[in-house]
Amino acid sequence: MNNIVLPSEKQPEITSTDETSLLVVILDSNPGQKMLRENPHVLTQCVDSVIAFANSHLMQKAQNKLAIMACHSKTSQFIYPGPSKPLDVRQVDGQYEAFTIVEKTTKHNLAKLLSSENSAVITESLLAGAIAMALCYIARIQRIKPPGAKLNCRILVVTGSGSSASQYMNYMNVFFTAQKQNVVIDVCALDQHLSLLQQGCDITNGLYLKVPQLQGLLQYLLWVFLPEPPIREKLVLPPPVKVDYRAACFCHRELIDIGFVCSVCLSIFCKFSPICTTCHTVFKVPAPLTVKPKKKKIKL
């Protein structure tokens, strides 16, 4: 499970006349990703691109707000704003102070998280839990905003991990929760095609993009994901691809095309079972079809 630790610094100031855009970026920093195993220096390039993209979001409007999360194999944490006190950052010549704080805080907290990972066994990334934490943070900001203030919220997931059918139910829960809260989920896939996250983008009216070249990550982030959802309709963006809506069976956690569905709890199984393992409902075993003998016609 994730350690749900939300940022403890002061809340974003939102006035009743501001139309604020809140962006939560989830960066997959799990060293078990295939692209990081082959070339660990790719993480530095991804972090620099995400920081430049985040600063571009803040530069668009003074009222825009930002949060960055790091998703790992055992936990997910906010690395900007961090759970601890803000860093004492000195002004860098030629750089806006707010951008310096974002860069230094993000890199410091991410390095701290990576150094604390001392386990030799690396499991899959907890992306579903990270999205749930982002939704909790957005719900808190929505709750404290003054009446009449408009807050546009969206989540961007940047990951190179593969699809994890074992987190199917968790994914579906956060996707429909985001849809209910009017939160758009965008996904930037760095290495592999992600069918489950693609479903989340389709459910929440977000964008899904498989980056063709990792060297151009920043260009794709600025081109596709920087414009807010109301503006995207007026832009020429990559055409949507066909969504793979296959479900994962509850018995083996594998994506299937055809399966058996429990009529009580809607659990999905790849093979017939007389007892539902989720709600323990007992079903009748289908009997083999009997072939009725044909009646012989009587000749007159």
C-alpha positions in Angstrom: 0.0 0.0 0.0 1.0 3.6 -0.5 2.0 5.9 2.3 -0.6 8.6 1.9 1.4 11.7 3.0 0.1 14.9 1.4 2.1 18.1 1.2 2.1 20.0 4.6 3.1 23.4 3.4 0.5 26.2 3.1 -2.5 25.7 0.8 -2.6 27.4 -2.6 -4.3 30.8 -2.4 -7.4 30.8 -4.7 -9.6 33.8 -4.9 -13.2 33.9 -6.1 -12.2 35.8 -9.3 -9.4 33.4 -10.5 -9.8 30.6 -12.9 -7.1 28.3 -11.6 -5.6 25.3 -13.3 -4.1 22.6 -11.0 -1.7 20.1 -12.6 -0.6 17.0 -10.8 2.3 15.2 -12.5 3.0 11.5 -11.6 6.6 10.5 -12.6 7.3 6.8 -12.6 10.8 6.5 -10.9 10.7 2.7 -10.4 14.2 1.4 -11.3 12.6 -1.9 -12.4 11.4 -0.3 -15.7 12.9 -1.8 -18.8 14.3 1.4 -20.2 15.9 2.3 -16.8 17.5 -1.2 -16.5 19.1 -0.8 -20.0 20.1 2.9 -19.5 19.8 4.4 -15.9 20.7 7.9 -17.2 17.4 8.1 -19.0 15.8 9.0 -15.6 17.8 12.2 -15.5 16.5 13.2 -18.9 12.9 12.4 -18.0 13.2 14.4 -14.7 14.6 17.5 -16.6 11.9 17.3 -19.2 9.1 17.0 -16.5 10.6 20.0 -14.6 10.7 22.1 -17.7 7.2 21.1 -18.6 6.0 21.9 -15.0 7.6 25.3 -15.1 6.0 26.0 -18.5 2.6 25.3 -16.9 3.3 27.8 -14.1 4.5 30.3 -16.6 1.2 30.3 -18.6 -0.8 32.0 -15.8 0.1 33.4 -12.4 -2.8 31.5 -10.8 -1.7 28.1 -12.0 -0.9 25.5 -9.4 1.4 22.5 -9.5 2.2 19.3 -7.7 4.7 16.6 -8.7 4.6 13.0 -7.4 7.2 10.2 -7.7 5.8 6.7 -8.1 8.0 3.8 -6.9 7.7 0.1 -6.4 6.7 0.3 -2.7 5.4 3.9 -2.2 4.3 7.1 -3.9 5.3 10.5 -2.5 4.9 14.1 -3.3 8.2 15.5 -4.3 6.8 19.0 -5.0 5.6 20.5 -2.7 7.3 18.0 -0.4 5.9 16.6 2.8 8.5 18.4 4.9 9.4 22.1 5.2 10.3 23.9 1.9 13.9 24.1 1.1 15.9 27.3 1.6 16.8 27.9 -2.1 19.1 30.7 -3.2 18.2 32.9 -6.1 20.0 31.8 -9.4 21.0 34.5 -11.8 18.8 34.6 -14.9 16.1 32.2 -13.5 12.8 33.0 -12.0 12.8 32.2 -8.3 9.6 30.0 -8.5 11.2 27.9 -11.2 14.4 27.5 -9.1 12.3 26.2 -6.1 10.5 23.7 -8.3 13.7 22.3 -9.8 15.7 22.1 -6.5 12.8 20.8 -4.4 11.9 18.1 -7.0 15.4 16.8 -7.5 16.2 16.9 -3.7 13.1 14.9 -2.7 13.5 12.5 -5.6 17.1 11.7 -4.8 16.0 11.2 -1.2 13.3 8.7 -2.3 15.7 6.8 -4.5 18.3 6.5 -1.9 15.8 5.1 0.6 15.0 2.2 -1.8 17.4 -0.5 -0.5 15.4 -3.6 -1.4 16.9 -6.0 -3.9 13.5 -7.1 -5.1 11.9 -4.6 -7.4 8.2 -5.0 -8.0 5.8 -3.2 -10.4 5.0 0.5 -10.0 2.1 1.5 -7.9 0.5 3.8 -10.5 -3.1 3.2 -9.4 -2.2 4.2 -5.8 -0.4 7.3 -7.0 -3.4 8.4 -9.0 -5.6 7.8 -5.9 -3.3 10.0 -3.8 -3.4 12.7 -6.5 -7.2 12.5 -6.4 -7.1 12.9 -2.6 -4.9 16.0 -3.0 -7.3 17.5 -5.6 -10.3 16.8 -3.5 -8.7 18.6 -0.6 -7.9 21.7 -2.7 -11.5 21.6 -4.1 -12.8 21.6 -0.6 -10.9 24.6 0.7 -11.4 26.8 -2.4 -13.8 29.8 -1.9 -17.4 29.6 -3.3 -17.5 30.6 -6.9 -13.9 29.9 -7.7 -13.3 27.8 -10.8 -10.6 25.1 -10.5 -9.6 23.0 -13.5 -7.8 19.9 -12.4 -5.9 17.3 -14.4 -3.4 14.5 -13.8 -0.5 13.6 -16.1 1.1 10.2 -15.7 4.6 9.8 -17.2 5.7 6.2 -17.1 7.8 3.6 -18.9 6.3 0.6 -17.1 4.1 -2.0 -18.8 0.4 -2.7 -18.2 -0.3 -4.4 -14.9 -3.4 -6.5 -14.9 -3.0 -7.2 -11.2 -4.0 -3.6 -10.5 -7.1 -3.8 -12.8 -9.7 -3.2 -10.1 -7.6 -0.3 -8.5 -7.3 1.3 -11.9 -11.0 1.1 -12.6 -11.8 2.6 -9.2 -9.6 5.6 -9.7 -10.7 6.1 -13.3 -14.4 6.3 -12.4 -13.6 8.4 -9.4 -11.7 10.9 -11.5 -14.7 10.9 -14.0 -17.0 11.7 -11.1 -14.8 14.5 -9.9 -14.3 15.9 -13.4 -10.6 15.3 -13.3 -8.9 14.7 -16.6 -6.2 11.9 -16.7 -3.5 12.2 -19.4 -0.9 9.5 -20.0 2.5 9.8 -21.6 3.9 6.2 -22.3 7.6 6.2 -22.7 8.4 2.6 -23.5 5.4 0.2 -23.9 1.8 0.5 -24.9 -0.5 0.7 -21.8 -4.0 -0.6 -22.5 -5.4 -0.1 -19.0 -4.2 3.5 -18.7 -5.5 4.1 -22.2 -8.9 3.1 -20.9 -8.6 5.7 -18.1 -7.8 8.4 -20.7 -10.9 7.5 -22.7 -13.1 7.4 -19.6 -11.9 10.8 -18.3 -11.6 12.5 -21.8 -7.9 12.7 -21.5 -5.1 12.2 -24.0 -2.9 9.1 -24.4 0.4 9.3 -26.3 3.1 6.7 -26.8 6.2 8.8 -27.3 7.9 7.7 -30.6 11.4 9.0 -29.6 12.5 9.5 -26.0 14.9 12.2 -27.0 12.0 14.5 -27.9 10.1 13.9 -24.7 10.0 17.6 -23.8 8.7 18.6 -27.2 5.9 16.1 -27.0 5.0 17.2 -23.4 4.8 20.9 -24.5 2.9 20.1 -27.7 0.3 17.6 -26.5 -0.1 17.9 -22.8 0.6 21.6 -22.0 -2.7 23.0 -23.4 -5.6 22.6 -21.1 -8.5 20.4 -22.1 -10.9 23.3 -23.2 -8.2 24.5 -25.6 -7.3 21.1 -27.1 -10.4 21.1 -29.3 -8.9 24.0 -31.3 -5.5 22.4 -31.8 -4.3 19.8 -34.2 -3.2 17.0 -31.9 -2.3 13.3 -32.6 -5.5 11.4 -33.7 -7.0 9.1 -31.1 -6.1 5.4 -31.4 -8.5 2.5 -30.9 -9.0 1.8 -27.2 -8.3 -1.7 -26.0 -11.2 -2.3 -23.6 -10.3 -5.9 -22.6 -10.9 -6.7 -19.0 -8.6 -8.6 -16.6 -9.9 -11.9 -15.1 -10.1 -12.0 -11.3 -8.5 -15.5 -11.1 -5.2 -15.0 -13.0 -5.1 -11.2 -13.4 -4.7 -11.5 -17.2 -6.4 -9.6 -20.0 -9.0 -11.7 -21.8 -11.3 -11.3 -24.8 -14.1 -13.7 -23.7 -14.9 -14.8 -20.2 -17.6 -15.5 -17.6 -19.2 -12.7 -15.5 -20.8 -13.2 -12.1 -24.4 -12.0 -12.3 -24.3 -10.8 -8.6 -21.0 -8.9 -8.2 -19.9 -8.7 -11.9 -16.6 -10.4 -11.3 -14.9 -11.7 -14.4 -13.3 -15.1 -14.8 -11.5 -16.7 -17.7 -13.0 -20.2 -16.9 -16.3 -21.3 -15.5 -16.4 -21.7 -11.7 -19.5 -23.0 -9.8 -18.7 -20.7 -6.9 -17.8 -17.1 -7.3 -14.6 -16.5 -5.4 -15.5 -12.8 -4.8 -19.1 -13.0 -3.4 -19.3 -16.8 -2.9 -22.5 -17.1 -4.9 -23.2 -20.7 -6.0 -24.3 -21.3 -9.6 -25.8 -24.4 -11.2 -23.4 -26.4 -13.4 -24.7 -26.2 -16.9 -25.9 -29.6 -18.0 -25.0 -31.0 -21.4 -27.5 -30.3 -24.1 -29.7 -33.3 -24.9 -30.4 -34.1 -28.5 -34.0 -34.9 -29.0 -34.6 -37.9 -31.4 -36.4 -36.9 -34.6 -39.8 -38.2 -35.0 -40.2 -40.6 -38.0 -42.9 -39.6 -40.4 -45.6 -42.2 -40.8 -46.2 -43.0 -44.4 -49.8 -43.4 -45.3 
